[in-house]
Amino acid sequence: MANFYKSETFDLTTTNLTTVLTINTSSVAIVKSVQATVIDNTNVDFEVFLKKSGGLDVEIGHNTLNKSTENFAKDVINMEGGDILKVQANVANKASGQVSYLLIDRSQENG
């Protein structure tokens, strides 16, 4: 098993639901933070969704940001192989952020 500390950034240029992290089927991940920011005085409704492998998008975080930053992973988010983390903002070109996580690669496990 190999562990990798990683981060991904996102810039929401549309109001569409946007995938920011997908965990491959041979890994699991512990998400430490889903940090989003709005850089001006625009009210932006920001939402975070988790899609379990083969399931539906389930909202796990929501807040209105206005020239502020928030971590939407209040504790940690455990993700299994095939899970997808998505974000959405109701205003384009106003929200950006990053996802910080520990990726645990299980592809070299025996058995």
PAZAPA-4460 file (N, C-alpha, C; in steps of 0.05 Angstrom, whole numbers, plus 32768, in hexadecimal, padded with zeros to 4 digits):
% residues 111
    n_x    n_y    n_z   ca_x   ca_y   ca_z    c_x    c_y    c_z   seq   type   mol
   8011   7FE9   8000   8000   8000   8000   8012   8019   8000     1      M     A
   800B   802C   7FEF   801A   8045   7FEE   8008   805C   7FF4     2      A     A
   8012   806F   8004   8003   8087   800B   800E   809F   7FFE     3      N     A
   7FFC   80B0   7FF3   8004   80C8   7FE6   7FF3   80E0   7FF0     4      F     A
   8000   80F5   7FF9   7FF2   810D   8001   7FF0   811E   7FE8     5      Y     A
   7FD7   8125   7FE1   7FD2   8133   7FC7   7FBF   814A   7FCB     6      K     A
   7FBE   815B   7FB7   7FA9   8170   7FB6   7FA2   8175   7F99     7      S     A
   7F89   817E   7F95   7F7F   8185   7F7B   7F72   81A0   7F7E     8      E     A
   7F75   81B1   7F6A   7F69   81CC   7F6A   7F51   81CC   7F56     9      T     A
   7F3F   81DE   7F5B   7F29   81E2   7F48   7F22   81FF   7F46    10      F     A
   7F18   8206   7F2E   7F0F   8221   7F28   7EF4   821E   7F1A    11      D     A
   7EDE   8226   7F27   7EC4   8221   7F1C   7EBC   8236   7F08    12      L     A
   7EC1   8230   7EEE   7EBB   8243   7ED8   7E9F   8240   7ECE    13      T     A
   7E90   822D   7ED8   7E74   8229   7ED0   7E63   8225   7EEA    14      T     A
   7E49   8223   7EE6   7E37   821D   7EFD   7E30   81FF   7EFD    15      T     A
   7E3D   81EF   7EEC   7E38   81D3   7EEA   7E45   81C4   7F02    16      N     A
   7E3A   81AD   7F09   7E46   819C   7F1D   7E60   8192   7F11    17      L     A
   7E76   8196   7F20   7E91   8192   7F16   7EA0   817D   7F27    18      T     A
   7EAB   8169   7F1A   7EBB   8154   7F28   7ED6   8160   7F2F    19      T     A
   7EDD   815D   7F49   7EF7   8167   7F52   7F0A   8151   7F5B    20      V     A
   7EFF   8139   7F61   7F0F   8123   7F6A   7F01   8109   7F64    21      L     A
   7F0F   80F6   7F57   7F05   80DB   7F53   7F1A   80C8   7F5D    22      T     A
   7F11   80B5   7F6D   7F23   80A1   7F79   7F22   8088   7F68    23      I     A
   7F39   807F   7F5E   7F39   8067   7F4D   7F32   804E   7F5E    24      N     A
   7F2B   8039   7F50   7F21   8021   7F5E   7F35   8012   7F6F    25      T     A
   7F4F   8018   7F6B   7F63   800A   7F7B   7F6D   801B   7F92    26      S     A
   7F5F   8030   7F99   7F67   8043   7FAE   7F50   804A   7FC1    27      S     A
   7F57   8056   7FD7   7F45   8064   7FE9   7F51   807F   7FF0    28      V     A
   7F41   8091   7FFA   7F4C   80AB   8000   7F3F   80B6   8019    29      A     A
   7F4E   80C6   8028   7F45   80D5   803F   7F48   80F2   8038    30      I     A
   7F31   8100   8034   7F31   811C   802C   7F33   812D   8045    31      V     A
   7F47   813D   8047   7F4C   814E   805E   7F3D   8168   805C    32      K     A
   7F3D   8174   8043   7F2F   818D   8040   7F24   8190   8023    33      S     A
   7F0D   819D   8022   7F02   81A7   8009   7EFE   81C5   800D    34      V     A
   7F12   81D4   8006   7F12   81F0   800C   7F0A   8200   7FF3    35      Q     A
   7EF6   8212   7FF7   7EEC   8223   7FE1   7EEE   8240   7FEA    36      A     A
   7EF1   8251   7FD6   7EF3   826D   7FDB   7EE4   827D   7FC6    37      T     A
   7ED9   8294   7FCE   7ECD   82A7   7FBB   7EDD   82C1   7FC0    38      V     A
   7EE8   82CD   7FAB   7EFB   82E2   7FAF   7EEF   82FF   7FAE    39      I     A
   7ED5   8301   7FA8   7ECA   831C   7FA9   7EAF   831C   7FB8    40      D     A
   7EA1   8332   7FB6   7E88   8335   7FC6   7E70   832A   7FB8    41      N     A
   7E72   8313   7FAB   7E5C   8306   7F9F   7E53   82EF   7FB1    42      T     A
   7E39   82ED   7FB5   7E2E   82D6   7FC4   7E2E   82BE   7FB2    43      N     A
   7E3C   82A9   7FBA   7E3E   8291   7FAA   7E35   8279   7FBB    44      V     A
   7E20   826C   7FB2   7E18   8253   7FBF   7E2A   823D   7FB6    45      D     A
   7E39   8230   7FC8   7E4D   821C   7FC2   7E44   8202   7FCE    46      F     A
   7E44   81EC   7FBF   7E3C   81D2   7FC8   7E51   81BD   7FC2    47      E     A
   7E53   81A9   7FD4   7E65   8192   7FD0   7E54   8179   7FD0    48      V     A
   7E5A   8167   7FBD   7E4B   814E   7FBA   7E5F   8137   7FBA    49      F     A
   7E56   8120   7FC5   7E65   8107   7FC4   7E54   80F3   7FB6    50      L     A
   7E60   80E6   7FA2   7E53   80D0   7F93   7E62   80B7   7F99    51      K     A
   7E54   80A5   7FA8   7E60   808B   7FAD   7E5F   807A   7F94    52      K     A
   7E71   8068   7F91   7E74   8058   7F79   7E58   804D   7F70    53      S     A
   7E4F   8055   7F59   7E36   804B   7F4F   7E1D   8058   7F5B    54      G     A
   7E20   806B   7F6D   7E09   8077   7F7B   7E02   8092   7F70    55      G     A
   7DF3   80A1   7F80   7DE9   80BB   7F79   7DFC   80D1   7F85    56      L     A
   7DFA   80E9   7F7A   7E08   80FF   7F86   7DF9   8107   7F9F    57      D     A
   7E07   8107   7FB6   7DFC   810E   7FD0   7E0A   8128   7FDA    58      V     A
   7DFA   813C   7FE1   7E05   8155   7FEA   7E10   8151   8006    59      E     A
   7E2A   8158   800B   7E36   8156   8025   7E3F   8170   8031    60      I     A
   7E3C   8186   8022   7E43   81A0   802C   7E37   81B6   801B    61      G     A
   7E30   81CC   8029   7E23   81E3   801B   7E27   81FC   802C    62      H     A
   7E2D   8212   801F   7E2E   822C   802C   7E2F   8242   8017    63      N     A
   7E27   825A   8020   7E29   8271   800E   7E43   8280   8016    64      T     A
   7E54   8284   8003   7E6E   8291   8008   7E6D   82AD   7FFB    65      L     A
   7E79   82C0   8008   7E7B   82DC   7FFE   7E96   82E7   8008    66      N     A
   7EA9   82E8   7FF6   7EC4   82F1   7FFC   7ECF   82E2   8015    67      K     A
   7ECC   82C8   8014   7ED4   82B7   802B   7EDE   829C   8021    68      S     A
   7EE9   828D   8034   7EF3   8272   802F   7EE7   825F   8044    69      T     A
   7EE1   8247   803B   7ED7   8233   804E   7EE1   8217   8047    70      E     A
   7EE6   8207   805C   7EED   81EB   8058   7ED3   81DB   805C    71      N     A
   7ECA   81CD   8046   7EB2   81BE   8047   7EB5   81A2   8051    72      F     A
   7ECE   8199   8056   7ED3   817F   8063   7ED8   8185   8081    73      A     A
   7EC2   8187   8090   7EC5   818F   80AC   7ED5   817C   80BD    74      K     A
   7ED4   8163   80B7   7EE4   814F   80C4   7EF5   8143   80AE    75      D     A
   7EF0   812B   80A4   7EFC   8120   808C   7EE6   8113   807C    76      V     A
   7EEC   810F   8063   7EDA   8100   8051   7EE8   80E7   8048    77      I     A
   7EDD   80D0   804E   7EE9   80B7   8045   7EDE   80B0   802A    78      N     A
   7EF0   80AB   8017   7EE8   80A3   7FFC   7EF3   8088   7FF5    79      M     A
   7EE3   8078   7FE8   7EEB   805D   7FE0   7EEF   805D   7FC1    80      E     A
   7EFA   8047   7FB7   7EFE   8045   7F9A   7EE5   804A   7F8A    81      G     A
   7EE6   805B   7F77   7ECF   8061   7F66   7EBF   8079   7F6F    82      G     A
   7EC4   8084   7F87   7EB6   809B   7F91   7EBF   80B4   7F83    83      D     A
   7EAC   80C8   7F81   7EB2   80E1   7F73   7EA9   80F8   7F85    84      I     A
   7EBA   810C   7F87   7EB4   8124   7F96   7EAF   813A   7F81    85      L     A
   7E98   8148   7F85   7E90   815D   7F72   7E89   8177   7F81    86      K     A
   7E8C   818D   7F73   7E85   81A7   7F7E   7E74   81B7   7F6A    87      V     A
   7E65   81CA   7F74   7E54   81DB   7F63   7E51   81F6   7F6F    88      Q     A
   7E51   820B   7F5F   7E4B   8226   7F68   7E35   8231   7F56    89      A     A
   7E24   8242   7F61   7E0E   824D   7F51   7E16   8265   7F40    90      N     A
   7E2F   826E   7F43   7E3A   8284   7F33   7E54   827B   7F27    91      V     A
   7E58   827F   7F0C   7E70   8276   7EFF   7E87   828B   7F04    92      A     A
   7E9F   8280   7F03   7EB8   8291   7F04   7EBB   82A0   7F1E    93      N     A
   7EB0   8297   7F34   7EB3   82A4   7F4D   7EBF   8293   7F63    94      K     A
   7EBD   8278   7F60   7EC6   8266   7F75   7EDD   8255   7F6B    95      A     A
   7EF0   8250   7F7D   7F06   823E   7F78   7F0E   8231   7F92    96      S     A
   7F20   821D   7F90   7F29   8210   7FA9   7F3B   81F9   7FA4    97      G     A
   7F3E   81E9   7FBA   7F4F   81D2   7FB8   7F44   81BB   7FCA    98      Q     A
   7F4C   81A3   7FC2   7F46   818B   7FD2   7F60   817F   7FDA    99      V     A
   7F64   817B   7FF5   7F7C   816E   7FFF   7F75   8153   800A   100      S     A
   7F85   813E   8003   7F7D   8123   800B   7F95   8111   800C   101      Y     A
   7F91   80FB   801A   7FA4   80E5   801C   7F99   80CF   800A   102      L     A
   7FA8   80C8   7FF5   7FA1   80B2   7FE3   7FB0   8099   7FEC   103      L     A
   7FA1   8084   7FF1   7FAC   806A   7FF9   7FA9   8057   7FE2   104      I     A
   7FC0   8051   7FD4   7FC0   803F   7FBD   7FC1   8022   7FC6   105      D     A
   7FAD   8012   7FC0   7FAC   7FF6   7FC9   7FB3   7FE3   7FB2   106      R     A
   7FBC   7FED   7F9B   7FC0   7FDD   7F84   7FD6   7FC8   7F88   107      S     A
   7FE9   7FCC   7F9A   7FFF   7FB9   7F9E   7FFA   7FA6   7FB5   108      Q     A
   7FE2   7FA6   7FC1   7FDC   7F94   7FD7   7FDB   7F77   7FCE   109      E     A
   7FE3   7F66   7FDF   7FE1   7F49   7FDA   7FC6   7F3F   7FE5   110      N     A
   7FB7   7F31   7FD4   7F9E   7F25   7FDD   7F88   7F37   7FDD   111      G     A
***
